[in-house]
Amino acid sequence: MTIRPDNIPTIDDLYLFAAIGHLASARNHLQAAVFKFDDAGYEHDPTSRAYSFVASIFAEFNGRQGLSPAPSSQMPTNVIPDHVVQAAREYRRQARRTY
């Protein structure tokens, strides 16, 4: 961005840009932590949820949809198709991972 007299950002914009930069960094570090837990054979749900939450905030700042709404009581409890569950089990068996 070239700074000219007609496009000087306000101090509030600079604070906002800095906050978005920190969110991007947090998202990247949390994603790396989730991958490292997964590579070690662990599933750490709080880290995954934290990554998801930070990623949704970052997505909203970029004009995309954030977190999807909470499931209602009318939604079925198991919305993952059986063939996807079977494929995940087969992958875990082949990779010798157990959760």
GUGU-901602 format. One record per residue (C-alpha): residue number from 1; residue in one letter; z, x, y. Coordinates in nm, 2 decimals, decimal comma. Example, Ala and Ser with C-alpha at 12.3 -4.5 7.8 and 13.67 -1.06 7.14 Angstrom:
<gukol: 1; baza: A; c3: 0,78; c1: 1,23; c2: -0,45>
<gukol: 2; baza: S; c3: 0,71; c1: 1,37; c2: -0,11>
***
This chain:
<gukol: 1; baza: M; c3: 0,00; c1: 0,00; c2: 0,00>
<gukol: 2; baza: T; c3: -0,10; c1: 0,14; c2: 0,34>
<gukol: 3; baza: I; c3: 0,16; c1: 0,07; c2: 0,60>
<gukol: 4; baza: R; c3: 0,01; c1: -0,04; c2: 0,93>
<gukol: 5; baza: P; c3: 0,17; c1: -0,21; c2: 1,23>
<gukol: 6; baza: D; c3: 0,05; c1: -0,55; c2: 1,12>
<gukol: 7; baza: N; c3: 0,19; c1: -0,54; c2: 0,76>
<gukol: 8; baza: I; c3: 0,52; c1: -0,36; c2: 0,79>
<gukol: 9; baza: P; c3: 0,75; c1: -0,52; c2: 0,53>
<gukol: 10; baza: T; c3: 1,08; c1: -0,66; c2: 0,65>
<gukol: 11; baza: I; c3: 1,41; c1: -0,52; c2: 0,54>
<gukol: 12; baza: D; c3: 1,46; c1: -0,83; c2: 0,32>
<gukol: 13; baza: D; c3: 1,13; c1: -0,76; c2: 0,15>
<gukol: 14; baza: L; c3: 1,23; c1: -0,40; c2: 0,09>
<gukol: 15; baza: Y; c3: 1,55; c1: -0,52; c2: -0,07>
<gukol: 16; baza: L; c3: 1,36; c1: -0,77; c2: -0,29>
<gukol: 17; baza: F; c3: 1,11; c1: -0,50; c2: -0,40>
<gukol: 18; baza: A; c3: 1,40; c1: -0,27; c2: -0,49>
<gukol: 19; baza: A; c3: 1,57; c1: -0,55; c2: -0,69>
<gukol: 20; baza: I; c3: 1,25; c1: -0,62; c2: -0,87>
<gukol: 21; baza: G; c3: 1,20; c1: -0,26; c2: -0,95>
<gukol: 22; baza: H; c3: 1,56; c1: -0,24; c2: -1,10>
<gukol: 23; baza: L; c3: 1,48; c1: -0,55; c2: -1,31>
<gukol: 24; baza: A; c3: 1,17; c1: -0,39; c2: -1,44>
<gukol: 25; baza: S; c3: 1,36; c1: -0,08; c2: -1,54>
<gukol: 26; baza: A; c3: 1,64; c1: -0,29; c2: -1,70>
<gukol: 27; baza: R; c3: 1,38; c1: -0,49; c2: -1,90>
<gukol: 28; baza: N; c3: 1,21; c1: -0,17; c2: -2,02>
<gukol: 29; baza: H; c3: 1,54; c1: -0,01; c2: -2,12>
<gukol: 30; baza: L; c3: 1,66; c1: -0,32; c2: -2,30>
<gukol: 31; baza: Q; c3: 1,33; c1: -0,35; c2: -2,49>
<gukol: 32; baza: A; c3: 1,37; c1: 0,01; c2: -2,60>
<gukol: 33; baza: A; c3: 1,72; c1: -0,06; c2: -2,72>
<gukol: 34; baza: V; c3: 1,60; c1: -0,37; c2: -2,92>
<gukol: 35; baza: F; c3: 1,33; c1: -0,16; c2: -3,08>
<gukol: 36; baza: K; c3: 1,57; c1: 0,12; c2: -3,17>
<gukol: 37; baza: F; c3: 1,82; c1: -0,12; c2: -3,32>
<gukol: 38; baza: D; c3: 1,53; c1: -0,27; c2: -3,52>
<gukol: 39; baza: D; c3: 1,41; c1: 0,08; c2: -3,64>
<gukol: 40; baza: A; c3: 1,77; c1: 0,15; c2: -3,75>
<gukol: 41; baza: G; c3: 1,77; c1: -0,17; c2: -3,96>
<gukol: 42; baza: Y; c3: 2,01; c1: -0,37; c2: -3,74>
<gukol: 43; baza: E; c3: 1,96; c1: -0,69; c2: -3,56>
<gukol: 44; baza: H; c3: 2,17; c1: -0,70; c2: -3,24>
<gukol: 45; baza: D; c3: 2,14; c1: -1,05; c2: -3,10>
<gukol: 46; baza: P; c3: 2,32; c1: -0,99; c2: -2,77>
<gukol: 47; baza: T; c3: 2,08; c1: -0,71; c2: -2,68>
<gukol: 48; baza: S; c3: 1,79; c1: -0,93; c2: -2,77>
<gukol: 49; baza: R; c3: 1,91; c1: -1,22; c2: -2,56>
<gukol: 50; baza: A; c3: 1,98; c1: -0,99; c2: -2,27>
<gukol: 51; baza: Y; c3: 1,63; c1: -0,85; c2: -2,29>
<gukol: 52; baza: S; c3: 1,49; c1: -1,21; c2: -2,31>
<gukol: 53; baza: F; c3: 1,69; c1: -1,32; c2: -2,01>
<gukol: 54; baza: V; c3: 1,59; c1: -1,02; c2: -1,79>
<gukol: 55; baza: A; c3: 1,23; c1: -1,05; c2: -1,89>
<gukol: 56; baza: S; c3: 1,23; c1: -1,42; c2: -1,80>
<gukol: 57; baza: I; c3: 1,37; c1: -1,34; c2: -1,45>
<gukol: 58; baza: F; c3: 1,10; c1: -1,07; c2: -1,41>
<gukol: 59; baza: A; c3: 0,83; c1: -1,32; c2: -1,52>
<gukol: 60; baza: E; c3: 0,94; c1: -1,58; c2: -1,26>
<gukol: 61; baza: F; c3: 0,90; c1: -1,32; c2: -0,99>
<gukol: 62; baza: N; c3: 0,55; c1: -1,25; c2: -1,11>
<gukol: 63; baza: G; c3: 0,46; c1: -1,62; c2: -1,10>
<gukol: 64; baza: R; c3: 0,48; c1: -1,69; c2: -1,48>
<gukol: 65; baza: Q; c3: 0,70; c1: -1,93; c2: -1,67>
<gukol: 66; baza: G; c3: 1,05; c1: -1,80; c2: -1,74>
<gukol: 67; baza: L; c3: 1,28; c1: -1,91; c2: -2,02>
<gukol: 68; baza: S; c3: 1,16; c1: -2,22; c2: -2,20>
<gukol: 69; baza: P; c3: 1,39; c1: -2,52; c2: -2,18>
<gukol: 70; baza: A; c3: 1,68; c1: -2,56; c2: -2,42>
<gukol: 71; baza: P; c3: 1,58; c1: -2,74; c2: -2,74>
<gukol: 72; baza: S; c3: 1,67; c1: -3,11; c2: -2,74>
<gukol: 73; baza: S; c3: 1,85; c1: -3,29; c2: -3,02>
<gukol: 74; baza: Q; c3: 1,52; c1: -3,46; c2: -3,11>
<gukol: 75; baza: M; c3: 1,35; c1: -3,13; c2: -3,20>
<gukol: 76; baza: P; c3: 1,35; c1: -3,03; c2: -3,56>
<gukol: 77; baza: T; c3: 1,59; c1: -2,75; c2: -3,65>
<gukol: 78; baza: N; c3: 1,34; c1: -2,53; c2: -3,83>
<gukol: 79; baza: V; c3: 1,02; c1: -2,51; c2: -3,62>
<gukol: 80; baza: I; c3: 0,90; c1: -2,18; c2: -3,78>
<gukol: 81; baza: P; c3: 0,63; c1: -2,26; c2: -4,04>
<gukol: 82; baza: D; c3: 0,72; c1: -2,16; c2: -4,40>
<gukol: 83; baza: H; c3: 0,43; c1: -1,91; c2: -4,43>
<gukol: 84; baza: V; c3: 0,56; c1: -1,72; c2: -4,13>
<gukol: 85; baza: V; c3: 0,91; c1: -1,70; c2: -4,29>
<gukol: 86; baza: Q; c3: 0,76; c1: -1,58; c2: -4,62>
<gukol: 87; baza: A; c3: 0,55; c1: -1,32; c2: -4,44>
<gukol: 88; baza: A; c3: 0,86; c1: -1,19; c2: -4,26>
<gukol: 89; baza: R; c3: 1,05; c1: -1,17; c2: -4,59>
<gukol: 90; baza: E; c3: 0,76; c1: -0,98; c2: -4,75>
<gukol: 91; baza: Y; c3: 0,74; c1: -0,74; c2: -4,46>
<gukol: 92; baza: R; c3: 1,12; c1: -0,67; c2: -4,48>
<gukol: 93; baza: R; c3: 1,09; c1: -0,61; c2: -4,85>
<gukol: 94; baza: Q; c3: 0,80; c1: -0,37; c2: -4,81>
<gukol: 95; baza: A; c3: 0,97; c1: -0,18; c2: -4,52>
<gukol: 96; baza: R; c3: 1,30; c1: -0,18; c2: -4,72>
<gukol: 97; baza: R; c3: 1,48; c1: -0,35; c2: -4,44>
<gukol: 98; baza: T; c3: 1,76; c1: -0,60; c2: -4,49>
<gukol: 99; baza: Y; c3: 1,92; c1: -0,80; c2: -4,22>
***
